[in-house]
Amino acid sequence: CPVPILMSLVPPVVFAFYGFIGAVDQYLAEKNRRIAQFDKIKSLANQYRHDAQYLVVASEVMLIPNLFVWVFKNPLVLLSVLTQAQFLRLRYQVSPLTRQYITHVDGQIRQNIQKYLPQSAMTAYNWARQRLV
């Protein structure tokens, strides 16, 4: 199973899990009931919420390079790359965690490009970066 397909499933699975936790919590609150096992699950979910959000952001950002590699196997994947880039542009504008992660990855890429690749590669990277951000 290709990596991009698995990576693209991470955000909806995480969001569905937290949506389910929220819906069950709301339902139990309406019925004035508490279930000890659910309280434990809810506590764990809240404890790892930031890690889950970070995982979502990382999978969304790192999906583009993986999709780009798959373009060479199937040119139709280019449409997925462009769609994901548009999606990331939107997420970059509304999510501070996405901005933080992209800035971190951007710094690492710039550092490695300047060390090992010619100036033409840096120019190509800057062109792609301006289209995304």
N, C-alpha and C positions, 0 to 999 in steps of 0.2 A: 504494500500500500504506500503510495507516494507521501512524502513528508508534507507537502503543501496541503493536501487534503486533511491530514490529521491536525495540522496547525490551524487550519481554518475552522475546525470544529471546537477548538478550545474556548473562544469567547462565548458562543451560544450555550455551551454546556455549563460554563461558570455562571452566566447570567440566568439560565434556567434554574440552576440550583438555588441561587439566592432569591430568585422570584418565588420559587416553591416555598422556601423558608419563610419569606414574608407573607405569602398567602395563608399558610398554615397558622402562622402566628396571629394574623388578623382574624382568622376563623375561630381560633381558640379564645381570643380576647372577646369576640362577640358572644360566644357561648359561656363566658366566664369560667373557663376550664383551664387547668394546667396539667401538663403531662411531664413527668420528671425526665423521661428519656428525650423528649423533644427539647426541653430546656437545656439539656447537655449538648444536644446537636446544635441548637441555636447559639450556645455559648462558644462552641468550637468554631462555628461559622463566623461569628463576630471576631473571634481571636485571629483568624486567618484571612479576614476580609482584605486587608491591605496586600498580603501576599498573593491572593487570588486576583486582585486588580492588577498587580504588577505582572503576573503571569499572562493576563489578557493583553495588556499593553505590549509586552515582549512578543507574544505570538502574532499580534497584529502588525507590529513593525517588522519583525523578522520574516514575515510571510513574503514580502516583496522580493528580497534577494532569492529566496527559494523559488518563487514563481518565475523570476527572471532566468534562472538556470533552466527551468523547464521549457522556456520559450524555444530553446534550441531543439528540443524533442518534438514540440508541437507549437507551431506559430500562433495558433488560436489562443494560447495561454496569454499572449500579449494583451488581449482584452481584459483578462483577469488582473494583470499587472496595472493597467491603467485605471480600472475600477477600484482596486485596492489603494492606489495612490490618491484618488479623489476622496475615498473614505478616510484615509489617514490625514489628508489636508483638513477635513472637517473635524476629526478627533483632535488634531493639533490645536485648533482654535478653541475648542470647548473643554479640553481635559488637561489640567496642569500635570498630571502624572504622565500623560503621553508626551507633552512638551519636554518634561524632564528626561524621559527615556530617550527620546529622539536626540536631544542635545548631548546626552552621554554617548550614544552610539556614533553620532556625528563627530564628536571629538576623537573617538577611537579611530574612526575611518580616516579622518584628516591626518592624524598622527602617522598611521601606517602608510597612507598614500604618499605623504611627503618623504618618508624614509625610503621606500622601496620602488615607487613607480615614477615614470617620467612626468614632466609638467603637463603633457597632453592628457594624461589620465586624471590629473588634478582638475584640469579645465573641464573635462567631461563630467567629473563628479560634481563640480560646482554648478554646471548647467542643470544636471538632474536634481540637485538639491534645491535650486531656485524654483523648479517646477513643483516640487513637493510642498515646500514651505511658503 
